[in-house]
């Protein structure tokens, strides 16, 4: 596969601006991405004219730059791209969600803020609805996210029109519950499951309720605890067959020695083609063991 990845390729994905939003990449990191990116623009509008030493503006520049640059790198980087790489976006994304929400609170008395707030909540609720629907795990979760999120958006819209602070507080609580339900559920699923190997995913896979991209949670179909190798089902040994299985099936050279030779089995001495010689077979009947002609017992 060429560098940059083609279609499919769970460790590559199609490069482009939507790469981190697609497939299992999206369910790893992009639940609150609409709020985070909108938070950059909103925060600059609200506190962009502050004094040069303003800490809030410095935070927007630092975390917003972190988020944008890292997102672009992940979107267009060539070669292998594992889903867990997206954890590098988590601090910046969380910071921009918080800063953006605080900026909206500062501008709560302005008309544009009262309009933008429910729109953002509705958009994010629909996005989380689509992410939760990518997995078969907890099929009711996506509907809970959507309904609670829409209730929160409606509450903010009514609170902006009627100027009722208590209604705004209720809308805030509903919005937080609705928009955080997806990430919270994926987190609980992850901490409740055992993990083995170096490549694991947060939350259930898109095709089932199991971790990872293959049986046992390892992309490429390797079982838990095995090495993914080149996507071979057995992991560990080339060809996906462990030495013990090779011996059980009568395959010569199953001990894992070079060129198919057995350095520890009862047949001991092997020919260059991997088949035991007649001399080693005769010596095997006498109980002798050896790895080569020079190493047999005298």
ChimeraX attribute file (.defattr): number of C-alpha atoms within 10 A of each C-alpha:
attribute: neighborCount
match mode: 1-to-1
recipient: residues
	/A:1	9
	/A:2	7
	/A:3	10
	/A:4	17
	/A:5	20
	/A:6	14
	/A:7	10
	/A:8	10
	/A:9	14
	/A:10	19
	/A:11	16
	/A:12	21
	/A:13	25
	/A:14	18
	/A:15	18
	/A:16	15
	/A:17	14
	/A:18	15
	/A:19	18
	/A:20	24
	/A:21	18
	/A:22	14
	/A:23	18
	/A:24	26
	/A:25	23
	/A:26	19
	/A:27	27
	/A:28	23
	/A:29	22
	/A:30	23
	/A:31	25
	/A:32	20
	/A:33	22
	/A:34	18
	/A:35	24
	/A:36	25
	/A:37	17
	/A:38	16
	/A:39	25
	/A:40	23
	/A:41	14
	/A:42	22
	/A:43	25
	/A:44	17
	/A:45	12
	/A:46	16
	/A:47	16
	/A:48	16
	/A:49	10
	/A:50	12
	/A:51	9
	/A:52	9
	/A:53	8
	/A:54	12
	/A:55	11
	/A:56	16
	/A:57	20
	/A:58	13
	/A:59	16
	/A:60	23
	/A:61	16
	/A:62	14
	/A:63	21
	/A:64	23
	/A:65	14
	/A:66	16
	/A:67	24
	/A:68	15
	/A:69	13
	/A:70	15
	/A:71	19
	/A:72	15
	/A:73	12
	/A:74	20
	/A:75	20
	/A:76	17
	/A:77	16
	/A:78	15
	/A:79	15
	/A:80	14
	/A:81	20
	/A:82	19
	/A:83	24
	/A:84	17
	/A:85	12
	/A:86	18
	/A:87	10
	/A:88	15
	/A:89	20
	/A:90	14
	/A:91	12
	/A:92	20
	/A:93	26
	/A:94	17
	/A:95	19
	/A:96	27
	/A:97	20
	/A:98	13
	/A:99	24
	/A:100	24
	/A:101	19
	/A:102	16
	/A:103	21
	/A:104	20
	/A:105	14
	/A:106	14
	/A:107	18
	/A:108	15
	/A:109	12
	/A:110	12
	/A:111	11
	/A:112	11
	/A:113	18
	/A:114	20
	/A:115	15
	/A:116	14
	/A:117	19
	/A:118	24
	/A:119	17
	/A:120	14
	/A:121	25
	/A:122	21
	/A:123	17
	/A:124	24
	/A:125	31
	/A:126	19
	/A:127	21
	/A:128	30
	/A:129	23
	/A:130	17
	/A:131	22
	/A:132	26
	/A:133	17
	/A:134	19
	/A:135	19
	/A:136	14
	/A:137	19
	/A:138	12
	/A:139	12
	/A:140	11
	/A:141	17
	/A:142	23
	/A:143	18
	/A:144	18
	/A:145	26
	/A:146	23
	/A:147	17
	/A:148	21
	/A:149	32
	/A:150	24
	/A:151	20
	/A:152	29
	/A:153	25
	/A:154	19
	/A:155	22
	/A:156	29
	/A:157	21
	/A:158	17
	/A:159	19
	/A:160	22
	/A:161	12
	/A:162	11
	/A:163	13
	/A:164	13
	/A:165	12
	/A:166	10
	/A:167	18
	/A:168	21
	/A:169	15
	/A:170	15
	/A:171	25
	/A:172	18
	/A:173	14
	/A:174	22
	/A:175	27
	/A:176	14
	/A:177	17
	/A:178	27
	/A:179	26
	/A:180	17
	/A:181	21
	/A:182	23
	/A:183	20
	/A:184	13
	/A:185	15
	/A:186	18
	/A:187	15
	/A:188	12
	/A:189	17
	/A:190	17
	/A:191	11
	/A:192	9
	/A:193	12
	/A:194	10
	/A:195	18
	/A:196	13
	/A:197	15
	/A:198	13
	/A:199	16
	/A:200	20
	/A:201	24
	/A:202	22
	/A:203	27
	/A:204	26
	/A:205	21
	/A:206	20
	/A:207	14
	/A:208	14
	/A:209	14
	/A:210	18
	/A:211	25
	/A:212	26
	/A:213	23
	/A:214	20
	/A:215	15
	/A:216	20
	/A:217	24
	/A:218	27
	/A:219	26
	/A:220	22
	/A:221	22
	/A:222	25
	/A:223	21
	/A:224	22
	/A:225	15
	/A:226	18
	/A:227	23
	/A:228	24
	/A:229	18
	/A:230	15
	/A:231	15
	/A:232	19
	/A:233	21
	/A:234	19
	/A:235	23
	/A:236	18
	/A:237	15
	/A:238	11
	/A:239	12
	/A:240	17
	/A:241	15
	/A:242	16
	/A:243	17
	/A:244	11
	/A:245	11
	/A:246	15
	/A:247	14
	/A:248	9
	/A:249	10
	/A:250	9
	/A:251	14
	/A:252	19
	/A:253	26
	/A:254	23
	/A:255	19
	/A:256	17
	/A:257	14
	/A:258	10
	/A:259	11
	/A:260	18
	/A:261	25
	/A:262	25
	/A:263	20
	/A:264	16
	/A:265	17
	/A:266	17
	/A:267	26
	/A:268	25
	/A:269	29
	/A:270	24
	/A:271	15
	/A:272	11
	/A:273	12
	/A:274	18
	/A:275	16
	/A:276	18
	/A:277	15
	/A:278	12
	/A:279	12
	/A:280	23
	/A:281	16
	/A:282	12
	/A:283	17
	/A:284	17
	/A:285	11
	/A:286	9
	/A:287	9
	/A:288	16
	/A:289	20
	/A:290	21
	/A:291	19
	/A:292	15
	/A:293	12
	/A:294	9
	/A:295	11
	/A:296	14
	/A:297	8
	/A:298	5
